[in-house]
Amino acid sequence: MKRDYPCIEINLGKIKHNTEEIVKLCNEKGIHVVGVSKVFCAKKPIVRVMLEGGVAMIGDSRLENLKRLEDINCKKMLLRIPMGSHAKDVVKYSDISLNSELETIKRLSLAARRLRKVHSIILMVDVGDLREGVLEKDVIETVKEIIKLNNIRLEGLGTNLTCYGGVIPDENNLGKLIMLRDTIKELIGLELPIISGGNSSSIHLILDHIIPKGINELRIGEAIVLGRETAYGNPIPNCHKDCFILKGEIIEIKSKPSIPTGNIGMDAFGQKPIFQDRGIIKRAIVAMGKQDVSISGLQPVDKCISILGGSSDHLILDITQCKNKYEVGDIIDFNMDYGCLLMSMTSPYVKKYYVD
């Protein structure tokens, strides 16, 4: 099949396998999995194999993505704290949303009443990472206000860790959610069925058999698509690491000096580059750059290739040590980290192809 480059080859069979493995791992601890679709922009073929793999619902941070999934028969969660101005669409396109601002929750209640619906929410609690969430001391009073709203159903408590502050989930910070759940039941008489214990960074607690009893939901994206937990970056047993492969075409091969000639100023991105003198090296230019991908997140599959840098449109490689005799027109394969995958899946300049 003829392909346009750069492109991402997406292996649906491997994504389904990873989903099945992680769902099984979590289910054994009484935890259901929300499959997070934001990194691949909720592309329907990938969403479908995640559902086939057993995720309980699909979660995304962008309403635009959830709108595209309107015809997919599954429960949907809005992951990013809603904008009050989007309250109507939040209620219309998501079954449940993560929330931390009481005023926004009130707007969701009004929108739900107008749409003749009851909208479910999870109250996010900040247990240390300093991204979204009410402080622990404010949880009880916030819950008391939420339960006054007729068209809102408070389903549980949740938290997010590692994404901003890098705080690693542990028995102490996740245990705070369990204690708050019990306190709410004792003081208010409200039973909360969901305790959402974070994202792929919580999987290491499952692997080490120390995740607090009572955590019964995780929101998993990176672990499924890249086969690793995100607290320490370790691979998850029996999971594929190469579900997504970025491919780019070589447009030039030349032997050139490793240091530019002349006075060095700023590059196209306002940075002053630094070069290491390696003498004359064999360089390949691939037709993709910083407008397409995050270059720092690329890892060539051929370990003999090193990345020298790039501009908006060009990726410059050192192929001096390669055993393969690359030629102009050859295709170079790359693995990607999460940030690079996110950017390249979002880029309209990077084509997407599916394989089984």
Steps between C-alpha positions, in 0.01 A plus 500: 500500500635840398553730797561869551774601743547585775247258639415295807437129468243404762482134595143438615567140599776605739285775652219252560747256658638770732148602595407142587814454710452821696126448549572152635773634730265765639189283519687253722523783756136601461590800284321593177684683225403821324681489165648843431483597134649851498853404389364362173226764462226240554550337160209261469690185391717526812205577727321193368788261574537646849132429561544150359793463739268556796522863616194606697468840333693747285648814650629806319605850600358666189131546435577506127618141526195387697274661240665289231422191708129581532404200286723260699284309746692528825517714812720809467690705754627857463842505664591868496322721752209647301475860388175647629434643156493145364254365758231406248741301282659335804160363603408412142815315399633349824332272752733603780754777551782579742435820695654724765316835479161529668385783272568288194312207653202731553512595132509132408192449717312775316603359163395151605161629613443669164598179320285294739798294608689418816874553456747294701820648639812396687630758745874536451717534809853645501710263707832664420569533125355854489312464177118484521297416809353645817718494808433222750375746762230625262363166381222452755352847458523471121317167507226652715442764233513256209232271640257794507502507118209303354648418160847398618593157627823488701647160413830514680835656575807509279848638473773557247871450563833530311362706207600838642693474824648156433369370833499120491185319616550303819306340781498827694367748243252258342401384845374852568220444250389190689498688830302786347248254355451346845470841664235608250299186574532554873418873508259536210369148449599501132655191345733572209539202263807628309847577632704597196865452589678677218661397175770273360734612778292297749562170321829441683295467820300221340812325376649523851168389660481808722221707345262602781187288527210719397659652191266362232565712191806607302513721192750332270647634178879481476522152650277368223659681206866476609496196729658667802403641837577867540620538859843354416466426128533124540352261243181315592538122471356342185428836337621631165715815493468558125128548433581826320797536261586832340645474149686768303661511157866592440530796262876561519816307591831688512833480681550837666690657790340459840545869589349782290734756343464862613379691804224315686184695584144396574327217315146523361356450850703768675752262655877511459599145396805319635697258283748224576797460267482147358688576184340413169182299551245340273172685546150417386213748487147365554200697377339588833578753768385689804172600337414131478650330804685558826854415391620447858247217534626294205706183526621346171423128479847456346716552810797602285321821398533809716289813474702819447206739507251659271314802374131556428504263204823299517628228734878458482651160583852367541514168311881468502502184713210326328546152357201560273600686184225760494411678177285797410137382500550243776265505799623541857291364790472668840351416835345794689449609857159617615552868419626425152213259434250761618644765269536276197148358533368855525700624200307506170832465318565150639286240325349212695479138377354199679631143497379188677 
